[in-house]
């Protein structure tokens, strides 16, 4: 640690042989010469500890909350989750205000016993105010004396972590044999990144890890406790692609991100736009098939 900065090795292979790739504001990305993982090798203390997220107002902004609690907000995650876990005990790590668990419990009230975990703060307080059980204990500190969960989810979490391997190891200890771990992260090989490079808004200071299909596979199988049962690509936001193409490549303010999320969520629910929605869904499926969609997902099964 030097001047509030933590210098770290590759989060996948733990080597320190990297070449400088991109710089964007305070973010410095390197690519590992051993496994090709792209990551921030210098992490500010607030991001490393999680304190940065404790008081962040974005998660409680009206636009963000309204969008997170609409039925379509987590439709892709729910579809993936239900394909592999039809019932049981579920832990959502990085649950924020609880949108995913709210949808899971309200749609399938008899199927799941749910628990949310995140950095203590207003977002977790809001999840609890919606009647969701939460844990304020840091996930790596959970009691793992015996397996407790049938499923653990990391929706848009692993990219934020200084030590993601530690979280994956804990998930392996907390999952029952045959249980599933779900991970969703931004896709460094997406169409958006190929076209925009570091101008893309989700190449940002709070994102410390940048996975490709190959590095995500290496990260999740290196531990040896999991087998991959599904690996793919999903989500596509053409409005972000258009806006970032014409932007200066600077960080997008939270207020603007919230407004766009609210607008695109409303467009997806507007019956008059059904033809465009069908076209959009077709493009998203094609990009997913080509592993060019905005995000990557992997479903892991805990070995016996």
Secondary structure, DSSP 8 states (H G I E B T S, - for coil): -BTTEEE---TTT----EEEEEEETTEEEEEETTT--EEESEEEHHHHHSGGGTT-GGGGSHHHHHHHTSTTTTHHHHHHHHHH-SSEEEEEET-TT-HHHHHHHHHSTTTEEEEEE--SSHHHHHHHHTT--EE-S-GGGS--SS--EEEEEEET-GGG-TTHHHHHHHHHHHEEEEEEEEEEEEBTTSHHHHHHGGGSTTS-TT--EEB-HHHHHHHHHTTSSEEEEEEEEE---HHHHHHHHSS-S----HHHHHHHHHHHHHHHT-GGGHHHHHHHHHHHHHHHHTT-SSEEEEEEEE--
